[in-house]
Amino acid sequence: MLKGAIYIHVSGAPYGLAIPASGVATRNLQRPEIETNVLGPQVAFVEDLDMNLSIIRKYLASPQLFHEQLWVGKSVPQEVAILYMEGTANPEHVQTIRQRIQDLEVDGLVEVNILAQYIADNEITVFPTLLQTERPDRVSSALRKGQVAILMQGSPFVLLGPTALIHFFESPDDYYFRWSIATFNRVLRVSAMIASLLFTPLYVAALTFHYEMIPADLLLSLAQSRARVPFPPLFEALMMEIIIELLREAGARLPTKVGQTIGIVGGIVIGQASVQAGFTSNILIIIVALGALSSFIAPSYVIGSTIRVIRFPIILMAGLLGLIGIMMAVSFLISHLLRLTSLGRPYLSPLYPVRLIDWKNSFIRAPFAFLAKRLEFFQNGKPYRYNKQRARQIHNFDEDE
């Protein structure tokens, strides 16, 4: 009855009749707003759970697609759906998600991203351990790989797990382009993440402790650029990073048309004025802009925000201890990532533990003829997606390749 059904009961009868009559208002299907794409389907999930389930079944019309219904919340129960491919998904992963949702003791949840924090392996970490997406094609592809999807009434996002760190840099567009272009894009995203983390810290460390690392010609340009700057490199870098974050947050909160204008005009005006006033150098403006741009290249908005947060402690360590501080911060970051898990699976896979067979569909996107075997990360019951020998014959690949 809370969902809008009409209950008819005749006096003295041992049971009644429930007639579905719900007419919940919902918005129409639209293009993805967070995970924009060039090729592929131009549709995103909405806030209605039944509509989202029908969209997934339209993409994945298979009798092996199982749907389990759960309820979360004592005061305000909210419907949650678990989707997985029977025989493809690991039963342990399904049971883990089911048990964690059933064990929740909360009054109610509003959004599936809040649910992700409750059922995550490590709630304290800044890294997301479950992948959030608004694209049905990504969900259908993940279900075929062996992942488990979590949907919630009132949320336009779907959780996917288990998830490794490298999965946040993959995009469904990688399978719509040729394998060479897709591989280049994946390598570019991972390289951009590393650059976003280290560009500004290396600048601070070099100007504070390691002048001998800078070539003579570049050192002269740096000296001229910072001649009027009264602040040390650490304070200068932190100030510009905070300004970039203020512009990003303001552009995200303001209306779309106003936000874009404020972001562009504000960035140009503040950057130019800061250089002319002697608060910062031209070279730091370029480095901070490249670092911010690199953090936005990740297909997942959540992992981009994580990278921007991690950059601040690395900058602090670079300003205090130079390259030694950077290495200490990076070592601590790697140690933390090595301990992280997603539904019990290692978060740094296939780097740790090393699974070279998974590299062909993680850091690179090999041709489809080489993707017949599923990823070992998911440990599912069906090791092969299709006949490997037949696929290579079609694509004229030798058995030795």
Secondary structure, DSSP 4 states (H G I P E B T S, - for coil): -TTS-EEE--TT-S--EEE-------PPP---SSS--SSS------S-HHHHHHHHHHH---TTEEEEEEEE-SSS-EEEEEEEETTTS-HHHHHHHHHHHHT---S--S-HHHHHHHHSS-SS-SS-SSEEE--HHHHHHHHHHT-EEEEETT-S-EEEES--GGGGG--GGGGTS-HHHHHHHHHHHHHHHHHHHHHHHHHHHHHHT-GGGS-HHHHHHHHHHTTT--S-HHHHHHHHHHHHHHHHHHHHHS-HHHHHHHHHHHHHHHHHHHHHHTSS-HHHHHHHHHHHHHHT-SS-HHHHHHHHHHHHHHHHHHHHHTHHHHHHHHHHHHHHHHH-EETTEETTTTTTTT-HHHHTBTTSB--GGG--BPPTTT--S--BSS-HHHHHHHTT--TT-
